Every structure is written in C-alpha cells, then in structure tokens.
Amino acid sequence: MLFEDRVDAGRQLAKSLAAYRAQQPLILAIPRGGVPLGRAGADALVCLSVESEFYGVGQFYRSFDQVEDEEVLTMLKVIQ
C-alpha cells in the first residue's frame, strides 16, 4: 500500500479494519508515530513504550539513509 501522508494511512487503516470491528478485542501493533491515528479509530489504546525524547524515526536505526526519488520510482516499477 502507498499512502500520501499519515492522515491517508489512518483513513485506509480504518477502512481496512472496519470488517473486524465486531471482533473483540482487536489488537493492532502500530509504530509510535501512528498512535494519534490509532486513537482516532480505537475504543481503547495501550501504548507499551514511549521514548521520552523522540526526534524522528531515524534515531532508532543504525543506518537510515535518505532514498532519492529516482530510486523509489525504480523500485515501484520493479514490483508492478
């Protein structure tokens, strides 16, 4: 799936999970950045771990190099 932004990701997630809404409990693991979106569609939300100083996703990786647009376009062509 491709998302335009986090709001779009949240909308698509909520739409995909609608069929499971009647099942209790529905457990979903999401990255910390997705918590506000998860909260919007959840009856309850439990966060197991929150970093006190969050600067960006890259702080949790040994190598988090930027990907150029051309490389992404090439990857997308390969998987289509």
Backbone hydrogen bonds in HBPLUS format (Angstrom, degrees):
<---DONOR---> <-ACCEPTOR-->    atom                        ^
c    i                          cat <-CA-CA->   ^        H-A-AA   ^      H-
h    n   atom  resd res      DA  || num        DHA   H-A  angle D-A-AA Bond
n    s   type  num  typ     dist DA aas  dist angle  dist       angle   num
A0009-ALA N   A0005-ASP O   2.96 MM   4  6.26 156.9  2.01 149.9 157.2     1
A0010-GLY N   A0006-ARG O   2.87 MM   4  6.10 156.9  1.93 148.2 153.9     2
A0011-ARG N   A0007-VAL O   2.97 MM   4  6.27 156.5  2.02 149.2 155.4     3
A0012-GLN N   A0008-ASP O   2.96 MM   4  6.19 166.9  1.98 155.1 158.1     4
A0013-LEU N   A0009-ALA O   2.87 MM   4  6.03 154.7  1.94 147.9 155.6     5
A0014-ALA N   A0010-GLY O   2.92 MM   4  6.08 167.9  1.93 151.2 154.2     6
A0015-LYS N   A0011-ARG O   2.98 MM   4  6.19 158.2  2.03 148.0 154.3     7
A0016-SER N   A0012-GLN O   2.93 MM   4  6.09 157.7  1.98 145.6 151.8     8
A0017-LEU N   A0013-LEU O   2.92 MM   4  6.13 147.7  2.02 151.6 160.6     9
A0018-ALA N   A0015-LYS O   3.41 MM   3  5.33 151.4  2.50  97.2 105.1    10
A0020-TYR N   A0017-LEU O   2.89 MM   3  5.39 146.2  2.00 115.4 125.6    11
A0021-ARG N   A0018-ALA O   3.22 MM   3  5.18 163.4  2.25 105.2 110.1    12
A0023-GLN N   A0020-TYR O   2.93 MM   3  5.50 148.9  2.02 118.9 128.2    13
A0034-GLY N   A0031-PRO O   2.79 MM   3  5.41 154.6  1.85 120.7 129.2    14
A0035-VAL N   A0032-ARG O   3.12 MM   3  5.49 170.5  2.13 117.2 119.8    15
A0037-LEU N   A0034-GLY O   3.07 MM   3  5.32 118.2  2.47 104.5 119.4    16
A0038-GLY N   A0034-GLY O   2.82 MM   4  6.07 157.4  1.88 157.0 164.9    17
A0039-ARG N   A0035-VAL O   2.83 MM   4  5.97 159.6  1.87 159.1 163.7    18
A0040-ALA N   A0036-PRO O   3.29 MM   4  6.44 144.9  2.42 135.0 142.8    19
A0041-GLY N   A0038-GLY O   3.22 MM   3  5.58 136.5  2.42 104.6 114.8    20
A0042-ALA N   A0039-ARG O   3.42 MM   3  5.16 159.6  2.46  97.9 103.8    21
A0059-GLN N   A0056-GLY O   3.16 MM   3  5.93 160.7  2.20 121.1 125.5    22
A0060-PHE N   A0057-VAL O   3.10 MM   3  6.02 172.1  2.11 130.1 132.6    23
A0061-TYR N   A0058-GLY O   3.24 MM   3  5.49 170.2  2.25 116.5 117.2    24
A0071-GLU N   A0068-GLU O   3.06 MM   3  5.39 123.1  2.40 105.0 118.6    25
A0072-VAL N   A0068-GLU O   3.22 MM   4  6.62 155.8  2.28 152.8 159.6    26
A0073-LEU N   A0069-ASP O   2.95 MM   4  6.24 165.0  1.98 157.4 161.3    27
A0074-THR N   A0070-GLU O   2.99 MM   4  6.19 153.7  2.06 144.5 151.4    28
A0075-MET N   A0071-GLU O   3.00 MM   4  6.26 158.2  2.05 146.6 152.2    29
A0076-LEU N   A0072-VAL O   2.91 MM   4  6.18 158.6  1.96 154.3 160.3    30
A0077-LYS N   A0073-LEU O   3.05 MM   4  6.26 151.2  2.14 144.5 151.7    31
A0078-VAL N   A0074-THR O   3.13 MM   4  6.39 149.1  2.23 145.4 153.4    32
A0079-ILE N   A0075-MET O   3.19 MM   4  6.51 153.2  2.27 150.5 156.3    33
